Amino acid sequence: MSLELTNWAGNLAYSADSVHHPTSVVEVQELVAQRSRVRALGTRHSFNTIADSPGGALISLSELAPEVTVDADAMTVSVTGGTRYGVLAAELQAQGYALHNTGSLPHISVAGATATGTHGSGDRNGILSTAVSAVELVKADGTLVTVDRSNPDLKALAVGLGAFGVITRLVLDIQPTYLVRQDVYRNAPWDTVLEAFDEVMASAYSVSLLGDFGSPVISQLWQKARVESVTDGHQQPEPVPETLHGGTWYDDAEEPPDHALNVRAGIPGPWSERLPHFRLDAPPSAGGDELQTEYFVDRGHAVNALRTLRSLGGRISPHLHATEIRTAAADDLWLSPAYERDSLCIGFTWRKHPTEVMALLPDIEAELAPYQPRPHWGKLFTFDNDDLARRFPRLPDFLELRTTYDPTGKFTNAFIDWGAGHSCSS
């Protein structure tokens, strides 16, 4: 008998038989050791079957206390895997520390987000998993092990897709706290932005473009700039150009954007409140009434890839809430979508049109094929096994290493066996 449990968006019903909420690591170990098939379940923000355990058990770590512990000498923080990023960020800020970046949503768990390659934006900013300096996980036999940077396995486990075990704790790199000033420009023409694309994306610590491929303009250009100090956090913003790349500066004091974090246009605020797009105490994005897809392409192909998608705008727009364009720095994590290449991240927040979206994705992927797109592991895509093997050169190494942590396939499901599972149907 399967659970009556769905993911956040409601487009997927989990097919596991049970879900457990242990309150201690020892309980996690016992649960894993006792079951023949099990998967870790995060905050259910994935849009595909990556976290499912058909006929098996799901283990949520949401009931484990965060146990945020800073090591000021090593400049790291230790935190339990089920802790939401917004909770971790608030505690770090309170102690005077920061992460290098955050995702858009502070609602997602640290283990789930890093395991699927989640990211923020910024030409020089790696995905969130690049901050992982160690993981503590429960292996298939119930033993608890710690893998840190002295062990080459960490390059596989940092974006591990839940394939190696249940991650109970992570150690992340931190740095001294900093402030971020956000400025938003509206209605910059696509053509103007694409002509100066590298300049646009390098114009701040983190830059995001939000809009519609079928529109002549980008609805919002978000610049998030690091500020080391200000004497008064409530000061009036320093002047910036009223127009930038054809867009007009946006004063959110006059018209706050729906669901967004308090942007406080031009006024510096803590990184923990400016880098995420949304507030932890409010439903993010379209509130779950959505589907999502994201592809990483080589940064050198960015403009051509975006122009290709613009040519499909008439087909994409009827099913799109918005696209978000971001960047990520290259890394050396085996299944990172940014593995060994600086990347353009092309995100689609779709309307909940599952049939139409799943019919459209193969055509989008075919058009992007010359640019070698890689998927975000927690979102919708239709690549087959051969496509994934071509896109991720360390995939054979990943599969071989997996068997040493999970020789009986306890943590396996169809998704990470590279078979079925990349659809939004339940």
Disulfide bonds with the S-S distance in Angstrom:
none
